[in-house]
């Protein structure tokens, strides 16, 4: 299964980025083969509007089945859900730890956004 994790740096040792749409990077991991791909999200990081939808569309192109992040807004959630991608929020710590938690079943998918649109930290 391929999963995408929001990350502040392009590394498995990075801290999980708490923002989905404006995450700096997406770390994509195939949990079966441990193959890793890292995608820069700079274009959406600085977008005036539509960052969540555009990020969700990009992640869908990575052919992932799940997204792990700190928080996701309503537009991002709807776009990911429409693409059949499960969303896991409340994820914090290091990307490697998030992957381990996912593999062990400690994370549960959500059925709605957990922040309002245009949420910044």
ZIWO-V211857 format. One record per residue. RES is the residue in three letters. D_LAST is the distance of its C-alpha to the last C-alpha in Angstrom with 2 decimals. Layout:
RES:D_LAST / RES:D_LAST
This chain:
UNK:30.25 / UNK:27.53 / UNK:23.92 / UNK:20.72 / UNK:17.89 / UNK:14.53 / UNK:14.57 / UNK:13.12 / UNK:16.79 / UNK:19.98 / UNK:21.45 / UNK:22.21 / UNK:21.33 / UNK:17.73 / UNK:14.79 / UNK:13.54 / UNK:10.43 / UNK:8.25 / UNK:7.96 / UNK:11.51 / UNK:12.19 / UNK:10.31 / UNK:11.22 / UNK:13.27 / UNK:16.23 / UNK:18.04 / UNK:20.55 / UNK:23.39 / UNK:25.87 / UNK:29.21 / UNK:29.66 / UNK:33.42 / UNK:34.06 / UNK:31.04 / UNK:30.82 / UNK:27.47 / UNK:26.09 / UNK:22.93 / UNK:21.52 / UNK:19.47 / UNK:16.97 / UNK:16.70 / UNK:18.29 / UNK:15.54 / UNK:12.68 / UNK:13.94 / UNK:15.47 / UNK:15.72 / UNK:15.99 / UNK:16.98 / UNK:14.69 / UNK:14.59 / UNK:18.34 / UNK:19.25 / UNK:17.39 / UNK:19.11 / UNK:22.39 / UNK:22.17 / UNK:21.55 / UNK:24.51 / UNK:26.61 / UNK:26.07 / UNK:28.12 / UNK:25.87 / UNK:26.47 / UNK:23.18 / UNK:19.46 / UNK:17.56 / UNK:13.76 / UNK:11.09 / UNK:10.46 / UNK:12.36 / UNK:12.81 / UNK:16.39 / UNK:17.54 / UNK:16.56 / UNK:18.17 / UNK:21.25 / UNK:21.75 / UNK:21.52 / UNK:23.78 / UNK:26.22 / UNK:26.54 / UNK:27.39 / UNK:24.42 / UNK:23.40 / UNK:19.73 / UNK:18.64 / UNK:15.27 / UNK:14.29 / UNK:15.15 / UNK:14.08 / UNK:16.09 / UNK:18.12 / UNK:19.03 / UNK:22.68 / UNK:22.11 / UNK:20.32 / UNK:23.36 / UNK:25.73 / UNK:24.17 / UNK:24.46 / UNK:28.03 / UNK:29.04 / UNK:27.94 / UNK:25.48 / UNK:22.75 / UNK:23.38 / UNK:22.45 / UNK:20.78 / UNK:22.42 / UNK:19.63 / UNK:16.00 / UNK:13.83 / UNK:11.21 / UNK:12.23 / UNK:12.32 / UNK:10.10 / UNK:6.95 / UNK:3.77 / UNK:0.00
